[in-house]
Amino acid sequence: MDELINEPYRLQPGFSDNPGNLKRQRFAEDAQVRLQAALRERPPNIGWFEDLMRNRDFSTKQRPRVGYLCNMIPQELAWALGADAVRLDCGNAGAALVGEEMLSGEICPLAKASFGVFMNKDSMANSCDVVALPTSCDAKKKLGQILDDIKPAFMLALPPEQDHRRYADVTLQEMVRLVGFLETHLKTKLKSGALLAAVKLGRRRSAIVRKLQAIRMRTPRVMSFRDVMLVLQGSQFRPVAISHWITEAEKVVAWADTAAQQAGTTKGLKPRLVLTGAPLIWPNYKVLNVLEECGAEIVADTLCTGEQSCFDPVVLDETGVKPLLRALTNRSVFAAICPCFTSQTTRLNRIISLVEESAADGVVNHSLRLCQLFDMETYRIEKVLKARKVAFLNIRTDYSLEDTEQLRVRIEAFLETV
């Protein structure tokens, strides 16, 4: 495995001992919990997911932990190796302020916040044994080098295009390289039976997400999209046994299905929207808060931290290690709609498909400030959607709450047009 850092230049990790930093991070989580507590219709077991996301004690663990950033690192690999997979992309404004102390310059808040959590010795990020990142953007590439000072870090090289004929074999070799890295640091070997079992758990999660999305497409008022995000992100952003999450998520689906049947087929009067763009991560639900408070219903999304992140199941063909790794690569990389790839056809196709399938009234694009990938794609998406007479709104923001009322004015005006 290639070293990310030349050994003579390795740095000793630094930590922030300012108690105000943790206080700000906890305040952001508590504030979002209070906002969602005011929702009228919520699953009876939603408290389980809230407790999961607010857990701050990571000192004890029963299994190794693999931290990863970006949806293109398959969780199934960690599960198959007897480890918990924890997504470390961070949505906490308090953590972004900590990261800003170390990472100077114009860097996206997601990268700053993701690094900021490592500055707390007792954080979930520091409880991980290893970290894995894809080369999905410039910030992630350099973040991998920085994190390698703190934890053994692996960079998964991505192809520039989703051309399966040209890049399938080389991308599969990258996935094999990732397996070797995990085997070395977790001191275990990947077995085909364990990998197959992990893939089947991932497919069960996809089935749950697909069913929940289908229910909400028909009757979105049965469950807030904020609660949907809370449920989904619990399976990725916390070290929970996926089998335990499946048990609780199935209760949510059963409740939502019953509520939808009781609500009937009467179409609501609220505008139906498809949400696309940059990741929205707990507790940074500012855009979701304003959209729903203004009366919109988010009926579908293409977010790599939302329903899209778990929507595509791994397609099973053969059950050996290499065929399963190829299937995971096809799902995680070649089916991804991330703008890090040269063409945006896959993402546009998905947005248009969701608009038609959900009978949406418009599309809202979330652009995270300083993320050029999503900013550059907005141009074509807006032109293509407006040519199809689909209302479109681009929201460009960051993790701070200072622009909340400005966003509210823009969103209210947009909703009046649709």
SULLIN-V573768 format. One record per pair of residues at least 4 apart in sequence whose C-alpha atoms are under 7 Angstrom apart, sorted by the first residue. I is the first residue (numbers start at 1). J is the second residue. Records with the same first field share a line. If there is no record, write none. Layout:
BEGIN
I->J / J
END
This chain:
BEGIN
4->145 / 148
5->9 / 10 / 145
6->10
10->149
11->149
12->149
13->149 / 150
14->119
15->119 / 120 / 121
16->119 / 120
19->23
20->24
21->25 / 94 / 98
22->26
23->27
24->28 / 94
25->29 / 92 / 93 / 94 / 95
26->30
27->31
28->32 / 92 / 283
29->33 / 54 / 283
30->34
31->35
32->36 / 283
33->37
34->38
41->222 / 223
42->46 / 223
43->252 / 255
46->50
47->51
48->52
49->53 / 230 / 231 / 234
50->54
51->55
52->234 / 238
53->234 / 238
58->123 / 124 / 127
59->122
63->82 / 83 / 84
64->83 / 84 / 129
65->83 / 84 / 85 / 86 / 128 / 129
66->78 / 83 / 84 / 85 / 86 / 128 / 129 / 130 / 131
67->85 / 86 / 87 / 88 / 125 / 128 / 130 / 131 / 132
68->73 / 86 / 87 / 88 / 131 / 132 / 133
69->87 / 88 / 89 / 132 / 133
70->89 / 133 / 134
71->304 / 309 / 332
72->134 / 332 / 333
73->133 / 134 / 332
74->328 / 332
75->79 / 85
76->80 / 198 / 199 / 202
77->81 / 195
78->82 / 83 / 84 / 85
79->83 / 84 / 85 / 198
80->190 / 194 / 195 / 198
81->188 / 189 / 190
84->239
85->239
86->236 / 237 / 238 / 239
87->236 / 237
88->114 / 125 / 237
89->110 / 114
90->110 / 113 / 114 / 281
91->110 / 113 / 280 / 281 / 282 / 283 / 284
92->96 / 113 / 283 / 284
93->97 / 113 / 399 / 400
94->98
95->99 / 113 / 116 / 117
96->100 / 109 / 112 / 113 / 116
97->101
98->116
99->103 / 112 / 113 / 115 / 116
100->104 / 112
103->112
106->370
107->111 / 112 / 370
108->112 / 369 / 370 / 371
109->113 / 398 / 399
110->114
111->115 / 139
112->116
113->117
117->123 / 125
118->123 / 125 / 126
121->126
122->126
123->127
124->128
129->151
130->151 / 152 / 153
131->151 / 152 / 153 / 154
132->153 / 154 / 155
133->140 / 144 / 154 / 155 / 156
134->155 / 156 / 157 / 158
135->140 / 141 / 155 / 156 / 157 / 158
136->140 / 158 / 340
137->141 / 340
138->142
139->143
140->144
142->146
143->147
144->148 / 153 / 155
147->151 / 153
148->152 / 153
156->174
157->174
158->171
159->167 / 171
160->341 / 342
161->341 / 342 / 343
162->334 / 341
163->167
164->168 / 334
167->171
168->172
169->173
170->174
171->175
172->176 / 326 / 329
173->177
174->178
175->179
176->180
177->181
178->182
179->183
180->184
181->185
182->186
183->187 / 188 / 189
191->195
192->196 / 320 / 321
193->197
194->198
195->199
196->200 / 319
197->201
198->202
199->203 / 314
200->204
201->205
202->206
203->207 / 313 / 314
204->208
205->209 / 246 / 310
206->210 / 310 / 311 / 312 / 313
207->211
208->212 / 250
209->213 / 307 / 310 / 311
210->214 / 311
211->215
212->216 / 253
213->217
214->218
215->219 / 257 / 260
216->220 / 299
217->299 / 358
219->260
220->297 / 299
222->256 / 259 / 260
223->227 / 256
224->228
225->229 / 298
226->230 / 288
227->231
228->232
229->233 / 306
230->234
232->306
233->237 / 305
234->238
235->240 / 242 / 245
240->245
241->245
242->246
243->247
244->248
245->249
246->250
247->251
248->252
249->253
250->254
251->255
252->256
253->257
254->258
255->259
256->260
257->261
258->262
259->263
260->264
270->295 / 296 / 297
271->296 / 297 / 361 / 415 / 418
272->296 / 297 / 298 / 299 / 360 / 361 / 362
273->296 / 297 / 298 / 299 / 360 / 361 / 362 / 363 / 364
274->298 / 299 / 300 / 301 / 355 / 360 / 362 / 363 / 364
275->298 / 300 / 301 / 302 / 363 / 364 / 365
276->301 / 302 / 303 / 364 / 365 / 366
277->303 / 365 / 366 / 367 / 374
278->303 / 366 / 367 / 368 / 374
279->303 / 304 / 305
280->284 / 285 / 305
281->285 / 305
284->399
285->289
286->290
287->291
288->292
289->293
290->294 / 408
291->295 / 296 / 411
292->296 / 297
294->412
299->358
300->354
301->306 / 307 / 308
302->308 / 351
303->307 / 308 / 309
304->308 / 309
305->309
307->311
312->331
314->327 / 328 / 331
315->327
316->327
318->323 / 324
319->323 / 324
320->324
321->325
322->326
323->327
324->328
325->329
326->330
327->331
328->332
329->333 / 334
330->334 / 335
331->335
332->336
337->346 / 347
339->344 / 373 / 374
340->373
344->348
345->349
346->350
347->351
348->352 / 381
349->353
350->354
351->355
352->356
353->357
354->358
355->359 / 360
356->360
361->390 / 391 / 418
362->390 / 391 / 392
363->391 / 392 / 393
364->392 / 393 / 394
365->393 / 394 / 395
366->394 / 395 / 396
367->374 / 375 / 394 / 395 / 396 / 397
368->396 / 397 / 398
369->396 / 397 / 398
371->375
372->376
373->377
374->378
377->381
378->382
379->383
380->384
381->385
382->386 / 392
383->387
384->388
385->389 / 390
386->390 / 391
391->418
403->407
404->408
405->409
406->410
407->411
408->412
409->413
410->414
411->415
412->416
413->417
414->418
END
